[in-house]
Amino acid sequence: MNNLHLAVQLFLQLAVILLFCRLVGAVAARFGQPQVVAEMVAGVLLGPSLFGLIWPDAQHWLFPWDKTQKLRDTQSYLFPLSQLGLALYMFVVGMEFRMDIVRRRLRSSIAVSAAGMVVPFALGAGLAWVLFYHTDLFPKRTSLFEAMLFLGASMCITAFPMLARIISFKKLTGTTMGTVALGAGAIDDATAWCLLAVVLASFDRNWQQAMYNVGGGVGYVALTLLVVRPLLARAKDRLVRAGTLTEAGLVVALALMMLGAWFTDLIGLHAVFGAFVMGAAMPRGVVARDLISRIQPLTLAVLLPLFFTYSGLNTKIALLNTGFLWLICAAVLVAAVVGKGVACWLAARATGLPNREALGIGTLMNARGLMELIIINIGLQRGVISEALFVTLVIMAVVTTLMASPLFERLVGSGSNQPLPEADAEEATELALSR
């Protein structure tokens, strides 16, 4: 397929992806699901699991295979575009993240985070031990240590960017539930990425690389927050003119985001990590407001759905073709819910939070979503897991994310949007005005 043909194919794919995501979103909205959750489902439906099953010729024509029958021609441009959308999205999430609120609920956030890591990791590692010896879901090259570490990390991941969207969708920004869930989710995901770095280093038989990954990540965070952030704060007046972010300011911010994403990808972490941290370093007020207003619409409407579609193209639910494999899928799902949702609920209760708020936190933390798809895509691409286990983990990610909104409404109810404490209300008002 030549470059011109690829470009023509891309425009058709974009049209189909965007329209289908909106169609699924309209249906999902009736069930209280945000658009980003609908796009996650739409991506799977556009892959071989539904579209390819019902009309395989059309699916292969729209998303063509190359001559090797192993990689799709469209991966050459869908993958980088999906990564760009993901990085921009996490950049926006970083600008919306509020460390000042997290600090006030640090004790609860740490407790919930610890429970949301230790319990699901232990359950995931135990499942990996069973699967390693009794199934072929892990390739022969994967060791028992790598299998246990990877599945444990996959279980304790949180859908941090989706969590931010769901909290915004439920109008929980600034509340105890939203604050604790975001703080715990950020800690969990940072830990899970470090675990993934260890898995990949072990897989490549290069432990020095793991130290390089983790050390580089810590150094990047320190440099960005302690050096870049103050410099941007001092340069704020040059980035803003007549109460609006200048074009030069937009370019500088995007260039810094790209550099951050490039560096963390280069050292073996993911580009989303660098983009999120750089977003957190952006000056608040006019700069963050205008960056979000300019970046978010195109990112959410066009680029982010490409990531879900790309993941969906690699998801073949038909690979789970025996009752035993579906039983394993059910075991993974139960372990995920108990390990994350129940454990985080109990941890929140143990720190003195009311039961209703603790239930809300447990429900929100149970969603895996976007970050789960990222980590298992990496595992599949590197050959750490098989396609069948990839599908199992995709189903777990989709189901736990779909559970979040309806389960939240059932357990917590519409009374969740309680009045904020006075200090929080003032900050929420200031944040709203800054946008």
C-alpha positions as CSV (number, residue, x, y, z in Angstrom):
1,M,0.0,0.0,0.0
2,N,1.7,3.3,-1.1
3,N,1.7,6.5,0.9
4,L,-1.1,8.1,-1.1
5,H,-3.3,5.1,-0.6
6,L,-2.5,5.1,3.1
7,A,-3.5,8.8,3.4
8,V,-6.8,8.2,1.6
9,Q,-7.5,5.1,3.8
10,L,-6.7,7.2,7.0
11,F,-9.4,9.8,6.2
12,L,-12.0,7.1,5.7
13,Q,-11.0,5.3,8.9
14,L,-11.2,8.6,10.8
15,A,-14.7,9.2,9.5
16,V,-15.9,5.8,10.5
17,I,-14.2,5.8,13.9
18,L,-15.5,9.3,14.9
19,L,-19.1,8.6,13.8
20,F,-19.2,5.2,15.4
21,C,-17.7,6.5,18.7
22,R,-20.4,9.2,18.8
23,L,-23.1,6.6,18.0
24,V,-22.0,4.4,20.9
25,G,-21.6,7.5,23.0
26,A,-25.2,8.5,22.4
27,V,-26.4,5.0,23.6
28,A,-24.0,5.0,26.5
29,A,-25.2,8.4,27.7
30,R,-28.6,6.9,28.3
31,F,-27.0,4.6,30.9
32,G,-25.0,7.4,32.6
33,Q,-21.7,6.6,30.9
34,P,-19.3,9.3,29.9
35,Q,-18.2,9.6,26.3
36,V,-14.6,8.4,27.0
37,V,-16.0,5.1,28.4
38,A,-18.2,4.7,25.2
39,E,-15.1,5.2,23.1
40,M,-13.4,2.4,24.9
41,V,-16.3,0.0,24.1
42,A,-16.5,1.3,20.5
43,G,-12.8,0.5,19.9
44,V,-13.4,-3.1,20.8
45,L,-16.6,-3.3,18.7
46,L,-14.7,-2.0,15.6
47,G,-12.1,-4.7,15.9
48,P,-12.4,-8.4,15.0
49,S,-14.5,-9.2,18.0
50,L,-17.7,-7.7,16.5
51,F,-17.2,-5.9,13.2
52,G,-14.7,-8.5,12.0
53,L,-17.0,-11.3,13.1
54,I,-20.2,-10.0,11.4
55,W,-18.6,-8.6,8.3
56,P,-14.9,-9.8,8.1
57,D,-14.3,-8.7,4.5
58,A,-15.4,-5.1,5.2
59,Q,-13.4,-5.0,8.4
60,H,-10.2,-6.2,6.7
61,W,-10.8,-3.7,3.8
62,L,-11.3,-0.8,6.2
63,F,-8.4,-1.8,8.5
64,P,-6.2,-3.8,6.0
65,W,-3.6,-6.4,6.8
66,D,-0.2,-6.2,5.2
67,K,1.3,-9.1,3.3
68,T,2.8,-10.8,6.4
69,Q,-0.7,-11.1,7.9
70,K,0.9,-10.1,11.3
71,L,0.8,-6.4,11.2
72,R,-1.7,-4.0,9.8
73,D,-0.7,-1.5,7.2
74,T,-2.7,1.1,9.1
75,Q,-0.6,0.6,12.2
76,S,2.1,2.7,10.6
77,Y,0.0,5.8,11.2
78,L,-2.9,4.8,13.6
79,F,-0.4,3.9,16.3
80,P,1.6,7.2,16.4
81,L,-1.6,9.3,16.0
82,S,-3.1,7.3,18.9
83,Q,-0.1,8.0,21.0
84,L,-0.2,11.7,20.2
85,G,-3.9,11.8,21.3
86,L,-3.0,9.9,24.5
87,A,-0.2,12.3,25.4
88,L,-2.3,15.4,24.7
89,Y,-5.1,14.0,26.8
90,M,-2.8,13.3,29.8
91,F,-1.3,16.8,29.3
92,V,-4.8,18.2,29.9
93,V,-5.4,15.9,32.9
94,G,-2.1,17.1,34.4
95,M,-3.2,20.7,34.1
96,E,-6.5,19.8,35.8
97,F,-4.8,17.9,38.6
98,R,-4.7,19.7,42.0
99,M,-2.0,18.7,44.4
100,D,-3.2,21.2,47.0
101,I,-6.4,19.2,47.4
102,V,-4.5,15.9,47.5
103,R,-2.3,17.2,50.3
104,R,-5.3,17.9,52.6
105,R,-6.4,14.3,52.2
106,L,-3.0,12.7,52.0
107,R,-3.5,10.2,54.8
108,S,-6.6,8.7,53.2
109,S,-5.1,8.9,49.7
110,I,-2.0,6.9,50.8
111,A,-4.1,4.3,52.7
112,V,-6.4,3.8,49.8
113,S,-3.5,3.7,47.4
114,A,-1.6,1.1,49.5
115,A,-4.7,-1.1,49.7
116,G,-5.4,-0.7,46.0
117,M,-1.8,-1.8,45.2
118,V,-1.0,-4.6,47.7
119,V,-4.2,-6.6,47.6
120,P,-4.8,-6.7,43.8
121,F,-1.1,-7.3,43.2
122,A,-1.1,-10.3,45.5
123,L,-4.2,-11.7,43.8
124,G,-2.8,-11.0,40.4
125,A,0.5,-12.6,41.2
126,G,-1.3,-15.7,42.7
127,L,-3.4,-16.0,39.5
128,A,-0.2,-15.7,37.4
129,W,1.4,-18.6,39.3
130,V,-1.7,-20.8,38.6
131,L,-1.9,-19.7,34.9
132,F,1.9,-20.2,34.4
133,Y,1.8,-23.8,35.5
134,H,-1.6,-24.9,34.2
135,T,-2.1,-23.0,30.9
136,D,-0.2,-21.6,28.0
137,L,-1.4,-18.0,28.4
138,F,2.1,-16.9,29.0
139,P,4.6,-17.4,26.2
140,K,7.5,-19.8,26.8
141,R,10.0,-16.9,27.0
142,T,8.2,-15.3,29.9
143,S,9.5,-16.5,33.3
144,L,7.4,-17.1,36.4
145,F,8.8,-14.0,38.1
146,E,7.9,-11.9,35.0
147,A,4.4,-13.4,34.7
148,M,3.6,-12.7,38.4
149,L,5.0,-9.2,38.3
150,F,3.2,-8.3,35.1
151,L,-0.2,-9.7,36.1
152,G,0.1,-8.1,39.5
153,A,0.9,-4.7,38.0
154,S,-2.0,-5.1,35.6
155,M,-4.4,-5.8,38.5
156,C,-3.3,-2.8,40.6
157,I,-3.4,-0.2,37.8
158,T,-6.1,2.5,38.0
159,A,-7.8,4.2,35.1
160,F,-6.2,7.5,36.1
161,P,-7.2,9.6,33.1
162,M,-10.6,8.0,32.9
163,L,-10.9,8.5,36.6
164,A,-10.4,12.2,36.1
165,R,-13.1,12.3,33.4
166,I,-15.6,10.3,35.5
167,I,-15.0,12.5,38.5
168,S,-15.6,15.6,36.3
169,F,-18.6,14.0,34.7
170,K,-20.1,13.2,38.2
171,K,-19.2,16.8,39.4
172,L,-17.0,15.4,42.1
173,T,-14.1,17.7,41.6
174,G,-13.0,19.0,45.0
175,T,-15.1,16.6,47.0
176,T,-13.6,14.0,49.4
177,M,-14.4,11.2,47.1
178,G,-12.9,12.8,44.0
179,T,-9.8,14.1,45.8
180,V,-8.9,10.8,47.5
181,A,-9.6,8.7,44.4
182,L,-7.4,11.0,42.2
183,G,-4.6,11.1,44.7
184,A,-4.6,7.3,45.3
185,G,-5.0,6.7,41.5
186,A,-1.9,8.8,40.8
187,I,0.2,7.0,43.3
188,D,-1.0,3.5,42.1
189,D,-0.3,4.3,38.5
190,A,3.2,5.6,39.1
191,T,4.0,2.4,41.1
192,A,2.5,0.2,38.4
193,W,4.7,1.9,35.7
194,C,7.8,1.2,37.9
195,L,6.7,-2.5,38.2
196,L,6.3,-2.6,34.4
197,A,9.8,-1.2,34.0
198,V,11.1,-4.0,36.2
199,V,9.2,-6.6,34.1
200,L,10.5,-5.3,30.8
201,A,14.1,-5.1,32.2
202,S,13.9,-8.7,33.4
203,F,12.4,-9.8,30.1
204,D,15.3,-8.2,28.3
205,R,17.8,-9.5,30.9
206,N,18.9,-6.0,31.6
207,W,18.5,-5.0,35.3
208,Q,20.5,-1.9,34.7
209,Q,17.8,-0.7,32.4
210,A,15.2,-0.9,35.2
211,M,17.3,1.3,37.4
212,Y,17.8,3.6,34.4
213,N,14.0,3.7,33.9
214,V,13.0,4.4,37.5
215,G,15.9,6.8,38.1
216,G,15.2,8.6,34.9
217,G,11.6,9.0,35.9
218,V,12.3,10.4,39.3
219,G,14.9,12.7,37.8
220,Y,12.4,13.9,35.2
221,V,9.7,14.6,37.8
222,A,12.2,16.5,40.0
223,L,13.5,18.6,37.0
224,T,10.1,19.4,35.7
225,L,8.5,20.4,39.0
226,L,11.5,22.0,40.7
227,V,13.1,23.8,37.7
228,V,10.7,23.9,34.7
229,R,7.7,24.9,36.7
230,P,9.3,27.9,38.5
231,L,10.7,29.1,35.2
232,L,7.3,28.9,33.5
233,A,5.8,30.8,36.4
234,R,8.3,33.6,36.0
235,A,7.7,33.6,32.2
236,K,4.0,33.7,32.6
237,D,3.7,37.4,31.8
238,R,5.5,36.8,28.5
239,L,3.2,33.9,27.6
240,V,0.0,35.9,28.2
241,R,-1.1,39.1,26.4
242,A,-4.4,41.0,27.0
243,G,-5.6,38.2,29.2
244,T,-5.1,35.5,26.6
245,L,-2.4,32.9,26.0
246,T,-0.3,34.0,23.0
247,E,0.4,31.7,20.0
248,A,4.0,31.6,21.1
249,G,2.9,30.5,24.6
250,L,0.8,27.7,23.0
251,V,3.8,26.5,20.9
252,V,6.2,26.6,23.9
253,A,3.7,24.6,26.1
254,L,3.1,22.0,23.3
255,A,6.9,21.7,22.6
256,L,7.6,21.1,26.3
257,M,4.9,18.5,26.4
258,M,6.4,16.7,23.4
259,L,9.8,16.8,24.9
260,G,8.5,15.4,28.2
261,A,6.7,12.6,26.4
262,W,9.7,11.9,24.2
263,F,12.1,11.6,27.2
264,T,9.9,9.3,29.3
265,D,9.3,7.1,26.3
266,L,13.0,7.1,25.6
267,I,13.9,5.9,29.1
268,G,11.4,3.1,29.0
269,L,8.5,4.6,30.8
270,H,5.5,5.7,28.7
271,A,4.9,9.0,26.9
272,V,1.8,9.6,29.0
273,F,3.9,9.8,32.1
274,G,6.0,12.7,30.8
275,A,2.9,14.5,29.3
276,F,1.0,14.3,32.6
277,V,3.9,15.6,34.7
278,M,4.5,18.5,32.2
279,G,0.8,19.3,32.4
280,A,1.1,19.5,36.2
281,A,4.0,22.0,35.8
282,M,2.0,24.4,33.6
283,P,1.1,27.8,35.3
284,R,-2.5,27.8,36.5
285,G,-5.0,30.5,35.7
286,V,-5.0,32.0,32.2
287,V,-2.3,29.7,30.8
288,A,-3.9,26.4,31.9
289,R,-7.4,27.7,31.0
290,D,-6.4,28.6,27.4
291,L,-4.3,25.5,26.9
292,I,-7.2,23.3,27.9
293,S,-9.7,25.2,25.8
294,R,-7.5,24.9,22.7
295,I,-6.2,21.4,23.1
296,Q,-9.1,19.5,24.7
297,P,-11.8,19.7,21.9
298,L,-9.6,18.2,19.1
299,T,-8.0,15.7,21.4
300,L,-11.3,14.3,22.8
301,A,-13.2,14.5,19.5
302,V,-10.5,13.2,17.1
303,L,-7.3,11.9,18.5
304,L,-8.2,10.0,21.7
305,P,-10.7,7.7,20.0
306,L,-7.9,6.4,17.8
307,F,-6.2,4.9,20.8
308,F,-9.3,2.9,21.7
309,T,-9.7,1.8,18.1
310,Y,-6.1,0.7,17.9
311,S,-6.5,-1.4,21.0
312,G,-9.7,-2.8,19.7
313,L,-8.0,-4.0,16.5
314,N,-5.7,-6.2,18.6
315,T,-8.6,-7.6,20.7
316,K,-10.0,-11.0,19.5
317,I,-12.6,-12.2,21.9
318,A,-13.0,-15.3,19.8
319,L,-9.7,-16.5,21.2
320,L,-11.5,-17.3,24.4
321,N,-13.1,-20.4,22.7
322,T,-13.4,-22.8,25.6
323,G,-15.3,-22.9,28.9
324,F,-12.0,-23.1,30.8
325,L,-10.7,-19.8,29.2
326,W,-14.0,-18.1,30.1
327,L,-13.7,-19.4,33.6
328,I,-10.2,-17.9,33.8
329,C,-11.6,-14.6,32.5
330,A,-14.3,-14.7,35.2
331,A,-11.6,-15.4,37.9
332,V,-9.5,-12.4,36.7
333,L,-12.6,-10.2,36.8
334,V,-13.5,-11.3,40.3
335,A,-9.9,-10.9,41.6
336,A,-9.8,-7.4,40.0
337,V,-13.0,-6.2,41.7
338,V,-12.3,-7.7,45.1
339,G,-8.7,-6.6,45.1
340,K,-9.3,-3.1,44.0
341,G,-12.9,-2.0,44.8
342,V,-13.4,-3.9,48.1
343,A,-9.9,-3.3,49.4
344,C,-10.0,0.5,48.6
345,W,-13.5,0.7,50.3
346,L,-12.2,-1.0,53.5
347,A,-9.1,1.2,53.5
348,A,-11.1,4.4,53.2
349,R,-13.4,3.2,56.0
350,A,-10.3,2.5,58.1
351,T,-9.1,6.1,57.8
352,G,-12.4,7.4,59.3
353,L,-14.3,8.3,56.1
354,P,-18.1,7.8,56.1
355,N,-19.3,4.6,54.5
356,R,-21.0,6.4,51.6
357,E,-17.8,8.2,50.7
358,A,-15.8,5.1,51.1
359,L,-18.1,3.2,48.8
360,G,-17.7,5.9,46.2
361,I,-14.0,5.8,46.4
362,G,-13.9,2.0,46.1
363,T,-16.2,2.1,43.1
364,L,-14.1,4.8,41.3
365,M,-10.8,3.1,42.1
366,N,-12.1,-0.2,40.6
367,A,-12.2,1.2,37.1
368,R,-9.1,0.2,35.0
369,G,-9.9,1.6,31.6
370,L,-7.3,3.5,29.6
371,M,-4.2,2.8,31.7
372,E,-4.9,-0.9,31.7
373,L,-5.2,-0.9,27.9
374,I,-1.8,0.9,27.7
375,I,0.1,-1.5,30.0
376,I,-1.4,-4.7,28.4
377,N,-0.7,-3.3,24.9
378,I,2.9,-2.9,25.9
379,G,2.9,-6.5,27.3
380,L,1.4,-7.9,24.1
381,Q,3.8,-5.9,21.8
382,R,6.9,-7.1,23.9
383,G,5.7,-10.7,23.9
384,V,5.2,-10.9,27.7
385,I,1.6,-12.1,27.4
386,S,-0.3,-14.1,24.8
387,E,-3.2,-12.8,22.7
388,A,-5.6,-14.8,24.7
389,L,-4.5,-13.3,28.0
390,F,-4.5,-9.9,26.4
391,V,-8.2,-10.4,25.5
392,T,-8.9,-11.5,29.0
393,L,-7.4,-8.4,30.5
394,V,-9.2,-6.2,27.9
395,I,-12.5,-7.7,29.0
396,M,-11.6,-7.0,32.6
397,A,-10.6,-3.4,31.8
398,V,-13.9,-2.8,29.9
399,V,-16.2,-4.4,32.5
400,T,-14.6,-2.7,35.5
401,T,-14.8,0.6,33.8
402,L,-18.4,0.1,32.6
403,M,-19.3,-0.8,36.2
404,A,-18.1,2.5,37.7
405,S,-20.9,4.8,36.8
406,P,-24.0,2.6,37.4
407,L,-22.5,1.1,40.5
408,F,-21.6,4.5,41.8
409,E,-25.2,5.7,41.3
410,R,-26.6,2.6,43.0
411,L,-24.2,2.5,46.0
412,V,-23.7,6.3,46.5
413,G,-26.7,7.8,44.9
414,S,-27.4,11.3,43.7
415,G,-26.6,12.7,47.1
416,S,-22.9,12.4,46.3
417,N,-22.6,16.0,45.2
418,Q,-22.7,17.3,48.8
419,P,-21.8,20.9,49.5
420,L,-18.0,21.4,49.8
421,P,-16.3,22.7,52.9
422,E,-15.8,26.4,52.7
423,A,-12.2,26.3,51.7
424,D,-12.9,23.7,49.0
425,A,-15.8,25.7,47.7
426,E,-13.6,28.9,47.3
427,E,-11.0,26.9,45.5
428,A,-13.6,25.3,43.2
429,T,-15.0,28.7,42.4
430,E,-11.5,30.1,41.7
431,L,-10.8,27.1,39.4
432,A,-14.0,27.6,37.5
433,L,-13.3,31.3,37.0
434,S,-9.7,30.5,35.8
435,R,-11.2,28.4,33.0
